[in-house]
Amino acid sequence: MSTAADGAGSFLDLLTLEQPEPDLFRGLSHEGAPLRAFGGQVAAHALVAATATVDPDRPVHSLHSYFIRGGDTTRPIDYHVERIRDGKSFTTRRITAVQHDEAIFVLSASFHRHEDSPVDHQRPAPHVPPPADGHPLFDGRAPSAPEQAEAHAPRDDAAPRDDAGPRVGSKKWADERRGAWARRGFEVWAVSPVAPPAATGGEGEPAGAPSGGSQPAPARMRAWLRVTEKLPDDQHTHACALVYMSDLTLSHSIRGPEGGVGQGMQLTSLDHAVWFHRPFRADEWLLFDQESPTASGARGLAIGEFFDAAGTLVATVVQEALVRPARRPVG
């Protein structure tokens, strides 16, 4: 089994699983937060396992998942697939990720054979600069790694660690993480919104701008993402790749205008849901339009939409995260 934890190899290596039994799959995960498995890879692995038990002509159309405990990057994770239903049009699977004899993650996925639709509509894509006019998100000027202070489990002991190397969030730490993430085969370029001609407010407003009331407007973040290597043509692979990338930046929009993680906040993903609307390629540029419509009670909600370069809405993602002040190690 290839060890994705070391960041070597192709992007497809990150999605590779063993199959020791018909409905049992096994894989390793790399870090997201320090010493924690990256939640996007765990979710993608669960979808890989589910997809392997479904007819090829039924692509996934939605998934819903919960992060229960943090994953250990030094040990394999087992993915147990339950075949809930195989109907005429839909197939349903439930996947439980188990490590150290405990469930760490659960995911339900639904697959749908193609049907012609009597309706077809979407909202327009936002006006943003092309990727070439953006800046690399993981470059030390902003939080430089996915989930830099996040641990995918609601544990009281989940906190950024800076006692085993450069301080979490420091420029040195960011530079090291940037190189590690670049080797994993994808690009993320942040862009700012551009107001359409004759537009006032709306898309042209900066994130966190006042909306006319006492509360700040929803925090917003936009980025172009893609896998840098050529992927196979099957839509299953591209769906799994999108699930992986959908967890790279989404919860960062919960930070709000105060700066969030950069001001000592810790984000812990609680759940993750994806709806797939239309075919797409994850190895071509996808615009990820993300915002947090609300945050309260130590939880924040983030919603993201993926558009292809032609402006077609291909997927929607929703995530809730626990938001707490980051605790520093004693001494």
Secondary structure, DSSP 8 states (H G I E B T S, - for coil): ---GGG--S-GGGGG--EEEETTEEEE---BSSTTSB-HHHHHHHHHHHHHTTS-TT--EEEEEEEE-S---TTS-EEEEEEEEEE-SSEEEEEEEEEETTEEEEEEEEEEE-----S------------GGGSEESSSSSS--STTTT--SS--TT-----SSSS-TTSHHHHHHHHHHHHTTSEEEEEE-----TT--SGGGS-TT-B-SSSSB--EEEEEEEEESS---S-HHHHHHHHHHHHTSSGGGGGGTTTTGGGGTEEEEEEEEEEEE-S---TTS-EEEEEEEEEEETTEEEEEEEEEETT--EEEEEEEEEEEEE------
